[in-house]
Amino acid sequence: MARPETLPRTVRLLLLARVVNRLGAFSLPFLTALICADHGASLTTAGLVTAAFGLATIPSRLAGGRLADRIGRRTTIVLGLCACAVAQTAIAASRSLGWAIAGAVLLGLAFELYEPPSQAIIGESVPPHQRVRAFSLFSAALAVGGMGAGLLAALLGRVDLRWLFVVDAASCLACALVIRLALPRDHPTGPLGAGAEAAEEAGATGGAAARVRPLRDRALLSILATGTAYALINQQTVMSLPLAFAREGRPAADAGLLFTAAAATTVLAQPLVRLPRISRLSTPTALALAHLLLAAGLVGYALLRSLPALLAAAAVWSLGDLLVMGRAYALVTDLAPAGGTGRYLAVFGTSWGVAATLAPVLGTQLLAHAGTTALWSTTAALCVLLAGLHLRVTPQVQPGGVAPRHTSERAPRAAAAQSG
């Protein structure tokens, strides 16, 4: 069997930078817990504050795509990371609920600036058949940092939850420095790291790219709908786990151990993505399987009580998450027309803002009125529903990860309505 092709240097450097960033990026799941513990807020109030953060990430994601085109991708990534560091520091230093809310909203406005440019760099720097692997490795890079981050959360959270935000701010600044020093300078005439051929193609299609309208592509809207539901499940799980532990009488910081188990599984299970039986699965089938694994993990959260059993449930959950991340972003990149990758990924990424807005409100209400078992059971049921939905509405992808955007194989219901 041939060895896997080496990823471009630009992509490898970006993956390294995100490992550094992720090492400290476990403060967000504890934002609600900090607001309750340090500022005496109720669950409802804390949920609304976290929802305000989520709402602010929607314009942040769209601005990230636009800024990447105007001022460059490296510059946008550095700007977003530095702004996140300022907001994290403000939250850690807050002495009143009002200042904590201001810090949370500022964090939301900065939080997604770097995602569209970083994802576009990955999607445009590798050939189509490598995109699933590249995005899966991007997820693994976050998980590598996450393994250390979960342990830091478990240790620092027992001392003071504010320290999680301090460490997160430091990791953002370190990541910004790596990006600034290691990545090539921005090239306004072509995609960063995409090479001369991609730059020439971008220049030749510049007029068409200017007329790209992602919201008129019905295939993208279909993926956006299911992606939003997945993001809601993901954010519901991450944000609610510390609160669910506290409600059951466990230290909220112990949720960091489950985050670490999930991150370790994402790293160790990377070879599964390249197995022939997995790589040959169509995207609808792979996403359906992924959501069944997510459901199994959530059922474990609902029924199991011992820490080892919960760690096993987190590992099962992580397997589903790994399958979703690689396939979904590769599919969106494949669907994007030339010169429209950043905007397609930015629109798709708004699913996380919608989810981050709704998840804390829904999660805190379910926890307050129905308890942890109802929270995890309801979320697991949504995963099963999504598994069936993917088999019906998700566009087909040919073996090798190439979406049939230019062939007749795309289902009529998912046909893109491109303008220009």
C-alpha positions in Angstrom: 0.0 0.0 0.0 1.3 3.4 -1.0 2.2 5.8 1.8 -0.2 8.7 2.3 0.8 11.9 0.4 2.5 14.5 2.4 0.4 17.6 3.2 1.7 21.0 2.0 4.0 22.9 4.4 1.4 25.6 4.8 -1.2 23.2 6.1 1.3 21.5 8.4 2.2 24.8 10.0 -1.4 25.8 10.4 -2.1 22.5 12.1 0.8 23.1 14.5 -0.4 26.6 15.3 -3.9 25.2 16.1 -2.4 22.7 18.5 -0.8 25.6 20.4 -4.1 27.5 20.5 -6.2 24.5 21.5 -3.9 23.7 24.5 -5.6 26.5 26.4 -8.9 26.6 24.7 -11.1 24.8 27.3 -12.4 27.9 29.0 -15.6 28.2 27.0 -17.4 25.2 28.3 -16.9 26.6 31.8 -18.2 30.1 31.0 -21.7 29.3 32.3 -20.2 27.6 35.4 -18.0 30.6 36.1 -20.9 33.1 35.8 -23.0 31.0 38.2 -20.2 30.4 40.8 -18.4 33.8 40.8 -21.2 36.2 40.0 -24.1 34.4 41.7 -26.2 34.2 38.5 -29.0 31.8 38.1 -28.9 28.9 35.5 -31.2 30.9 33.3 -29.2 34.1 33.4 -25.9 32.2 32.8 -27.5 30.4 29.8 -28.6 33.7 28.3 -25.1 35.2 28.7 -23.6 32.2 26.9 -26.3 32.5 24.3 -25.3 36.2 23.8 -21.7 34.9 23.1 -23.1 32.4 20.5 -25.2 35.1 18.8 -22.1 37.3 18.4 -20.2 34.5 16.7 -22.5 34.6 13.7 -21.4 38.1 12.4 -17.9 37.1 13.5 -17.8 34.1 11.2 -19.2 36.1 8.2 -16.7 38.9 8.9 -13.9 36.4 9.0 -14.7 35.3 5.4 -14.9 38.9 4.1 -11.8 40.1 5.9 -9.8 37.2 4.6 -10.6 38.4 1.1 -9.9 42.0 1.8 -6.9 42.1 4.1 -5.5 38.6 3.7 -5.9 35.3 5.5 -2.8 35.4 7.7 -3.7 38.9 8.8 -7.3 37.9 9.6 -6.2 34.9 11.6 -3.7 36.9 13.7 -6.3 39.7 14.3 -8.9 37.2 15.4 -6.6 35.4 17.9 -5.4 38.7 19.4 -8.9 39.9 19.9 -9.8 36.6 21.5 -7.0 37.1 24.0 -8.2 40.5 25.0 -11.7 39.2 25.5 -10.6 36.2 27.6 -8.5 38.5 29.8 -11.5 40.7 30.3 -13.6 37.7 31.4 -10.9 36.5 33.8 -10.6 40.0 35.3 -14.3 40.8 35.6 -15.5 41.7 39.0 -19.2 42.2 38.1 -21.8 40.3 36.0 -21.9 43.3 33.6 -18.2 43.1 32.8 -18.5 39.3 32.4 -21.3 39.8 29.9 -19.3 42.5 28.0 -16.3 40.1 27.8 -18.5 37.2 26.6 -20.0 39.3 23.8 -16.5 40.7 22.8 -15.2 37.1 22.7 -18.1 36.1 20.5 -17.4 38.9 18.0 -13.7 37.8 17.8 -14.1 34.0 18.2 -14.8 33.0 14.6 -12.7 35.5 12.7 -9.9 33.0 12.2 -12.0 30.0 11.2 -13.0 30.8 7.6 -9.4 31.8 6.5 -7.8 28.8 8.2 -10.3 26.3 6.7 -10.0 27.9 3.3 -6.2 27.5 3.5 -6.6 23.8 4.2 -9.3 23.2 1.5 -7.5 25.0 -1.2 -4.0 23.8 -0.4 -4.7 20.1 -1.0 -6.2 18.2 -4.0 -9.8 17.1 -3.7 -9.0 13.5 -2.8 -7.0 14.6 0.2 -9.6 17.0 1.7 -11.3 14.5 4.0 -7.9 13.5 5.4 -6.7 17.1 5.7 -9.8 18.2 7.6 -9.7 15.1 9.8 -6.1 15.9 10.7 -7.2 19.5 11.5 -9.7 18.0 13.9 -6.9 15.8 15.3 -4.6 18.8 15.7 -7.3 20.4 17.8 -7.6 17.2 19.8 -3.8 16.9 20.5 -4.0 20.3 22.2 -7.3 19.2 23.7 -5.7 16.3 25.6 -3.5 18.7 27.5 -6.3 21.3 27.7 -8.7 18.8 29.4 -6.1 18.1 32.0 -5.4 21.8 32.6 -9.1 22.3 32.9 -9.4 19.6 35.5 -6.4 21.0 37.5 -6.8 24.7 37.2 -10.6 24.6 37.5 -10.3 23.2 41.0 -8.3 26.2 42.0 -10.2 28.9 40.2 -12.2 28.8 37.0 -10.8 32.2 36.0 -7.4 30.7 35.4 -8.8 28.8 32.5 -9.5 32.1 30.7 -6.0 33.4 31.5 -4.4 30.2 30.0 -6.7 30.5 27.0 -5.7 34.1 26.4 -2.0 33.1 26.5 -2.5 30.3 24.0 -4.3 32.6 21.6 -1.3 35.0 21.7 1.1 32.1 21.2 -0.9 30.8 18.3 -1.0 34.3 16.7 2.8 34.5 17.0 3.3 31.1 15.3 0.9 32.1 12.5 2.6 35.5 12.0 6.1 34.1 11.9 5.6 30.7 10.2 2.9 31.2 7.5 3.7 32.8 4.1 2.7 36.4 3.6 -0.8 37.1 2.3 -1.1 37.0 -1.5 -4.0 39.1 -2.7 -4.0 37.6 -6.2 -4.6 34.1 -5.2 -5.3 31.6 -2.3 -2.7 31.5 0.4 -0.5 28.4 0.0 -2.5 27.3 -3.1 0.4 27.8 -5.4 0.8 29.4 -8.8 -1.7 27.2 -10.5 -4.5 28.0 -8.0 -3.5 31.7 -8.2 -3.8 31.6 -12.0 -7.2 29.9 -11.7 -8.4 32.4 -9.2 -7.3 35.3 -11.4 -9.0 33.8 -14.4 -12.3 33.3 -12.5 -12.1 36.5 -10.5 -15.3 37.9 -12.2 -17.3 34.8 -11.5 -16.0 34.6 -7.9 -17.2 38.1 -7.3 -20.8 36.9 -8.1 -20.7 33.9 -5.8 -23.8 33.7 -3.8 -23.7 30.8 -1.3 -27.2 31.4 0.0 -28.6 30.5 -3.4 -27.0 27.1 -3.5 -29.6 24.7 -2.4 -27.0 21.9 -1.8 -25.1 24.2 0.6 -28.4 25.2 2.3 -29.2 21.5 2.8 -25.8 20.9 4.4 -26.2 24.0 6.5 -29.4 22.8 7.9 -28.1 19.4 9.0 -24.8 21.0 10.0 -26.6 23.4 12.3 -28.4 20.5 14.0 -25.1 18.7 14.4 -23.5 21.8 15.8 -26.3 22.2 18.3 -25.7 18.6 19.5 -22.0 19.2 19.8 -22.3 22.5 21.6 -25.1 21.2 23.8 -22.8 18.4 24.9 -19.7 20.5 25.5 -21.4 23.4 27.3 -23.8 21.3 29.4 -21.3 18.6 30.6 -19.7 20.7 33.4 -23.2 21.8 34.6 -24.5 18.3 34.4 -21.6 17.0 36.6 -22.2 19.8 39.1 -25.9 18.9 39.2 -25.1 15.3 40.0 -22.7 16.3 42.8 -19.5 15.8 40.9 -16.8 18.6 40.5 -17.6 20.5 37.3 -13.8 20.4 36.5 -14.0 16.6 36.1 -15.7 17.2 32.8 -12.2 18.0 31.6 -11.3 14.3 32.0 -14.1 13.4 29.6 -12.9 16.1 27.2 -9.4 14.6 27.4 -10.7 11.1 26.7 -12.6 12.4 23.7 -9.5 14.2 22.4 -7.3 11.2 22.8 -9.7 9.1 20.8 -9.8 11.6 18.0 -6.0 11.4 17.7 -5.7 7.6 18.1 -8.5 6.9 15.7 -7.1 8.9 12.8 -6.0 5.7 10.9 -9.7 4.7 10.8 -10.4 7.6 8.4 -8.0 6.0 5.8 -9.3 2.5 6.1 -10.7 1.4 2.7 -14.1 0.4 4.2 -14.5 3.9 5.7 -13.0 6.0 2.9 -15.2 4.2 0.3 -18.4 5.1 2.2 -20.5 7.7 0.5 -20.7 11.0 2.5 -24.5 10.5 3.4 -23.7 6.9 4.7 -20.6 8.1 6.6 -22.5 11.0 8.2 -25.4 8.7 9.2 -23.0 6.2 10.8 -21.3 9.1 12.6 -24.6 10.3 14.1 -25.4 6.8 15.4 -22.1 6.8 17.2 -22.9 10.2 18.7 -26.2 8.9 19.9 -24.5 5.8 21.5 -22.2 8.1 23.4 -25.0 10.3 24.6 -27.0 7.3 25.8 -24.0 6.4 27.8 -24.0 9.9 29.4 -27.7 9.3 30.3 -27.4 5.9 31.8 -23.9 5.4 33.2 -22.6 6.9 36.4 -19.1 5.6 37.1 -16.2 7.7 35.8 -14.6 4.8 33.7 -17.9 4.1 32.0 -18.4 7.8 31.2 -14.9 8.0 29.8 -15.8 5.1 27.5 -19.0 6.9 26.4 -16.9 10.0 25.6 -14.6 7.9 23.4 -17.6 6.5 21.4 -18.9 10.1 21.1 -15.6 11.2 19.7 -15.5 8.5 17.0 -18.8 10.0 15.6 -17.4 13.5 15.9 -14.3 12.5 14.0 -16.3 11.2 11.0 -18.5 14.3 10.9 -15.7 16.9 10.9 -13.7 15.4 8.1 -16.6 14.7 5.7 -18.6 17.9 6.3 -15.9 20.4 5.6 -14.5 18.5 2.7 -18.0 18.4 1.2 -18.5 22.1 1.5 -15.1 22.8 0.0 -16.0 20.5 -2.9 -19.3 22.2 -3.5 -17.8 25.7 -3.6 -17.1 27.2 -7.0 -13.6 28.6 -7.9 -12.8 31.6 -5.7 -15.8 30.9 -3.4 -14.3 28.5 -0.9 -13.9 31.1 1.9 -17.5 32.4 1.6 -19.0 28.9 1.4 -17.1 27.8 4.5 -18.1 31.1 6.3 -21.8 30.5 5.5 -21.6 26.9 6.6 -19.7 28.0 9.8 -22.6 30.1 10.9 -24.2 26.9 12.0 -21.9 27.0 15.0 -23.0 30.5 15.9 -26.7 29.5 15.8 -25.9 26.4 17.9 -23.9 28.4 20.4 -26.8 30.7 20.8 -29.5 28.0 21.3 -27.5 25.3 23.1 -26.9 27.1 26.5 -30.6 28.2 26.7 -32.0 24.8 25.8 -29.4 23.0 27.9 -29.9 25.0 31.1 -33.7 24.8 30.8 -33.6 21.0 30.3 -31.2 20.6 33.2 -33.3 22.9 35.5 -36.7 21.3 34.7 -36.0 17.7 33.6 -32.6 16.7 34.8 -29.5 15.2 33.2 -31.0 12.0 31.9 -33.6 13.9 29.9 -31.0 16.2 28.5 -28.8 13.4 27.2 -31.7 11.3 26.0 -33.3 14.1 24.0 -29.9 14.9 22.4 -29.4 11.3 21.5 -32.8 11.1 19.9 -31.9 14.1 17.7 -28.8 12.3 16.6 -30.8 9.3 15.4 -33.2 11.6 13.5 -30.2 13.2 11.8 -28.8 9.9 10.8 -31.9 9.1 8.8 -32.1 12.6 7.4 -28.5 12.4 6.0 -29.4 9.4 4.0 -32.2 11.4 2.3 -30.9 14.9 1.8 -27.1 15.0 1.9 -25.5 15.3 -1.6 -23.6 12.2 -2.8 -19.8 12.3 -2.9 -17.8 10.1 -5.3 -15.1 7.8 -3.8 -12.1 9.9 -3.2 -14.0 12.8 -1.7 -14.9 14.6 -4.9 -18.4 16.0 -4.9 -20.2 15.6 -8.3 -20.8 19.3 -8.6 -20.1 19.2 -12.3 -21.8 15.9 -13.1 -25.4 14.7 -13.3 -25.0 12.4 -10.3 -26.1 15.1 -7.8 -29.7 14.5 -6.7 -32.1 17.1 -8.1 -33.2 18.1 -4.7 -29.6 19.1 -3.9 -28.9 20.9 -7.2 -27.1 24.2 -6.7 -28.8 27.3 -8.0 -25.6 29.2 -8.8 -25.8 32.7 -10.1 -23.1 33.5 -12.6 
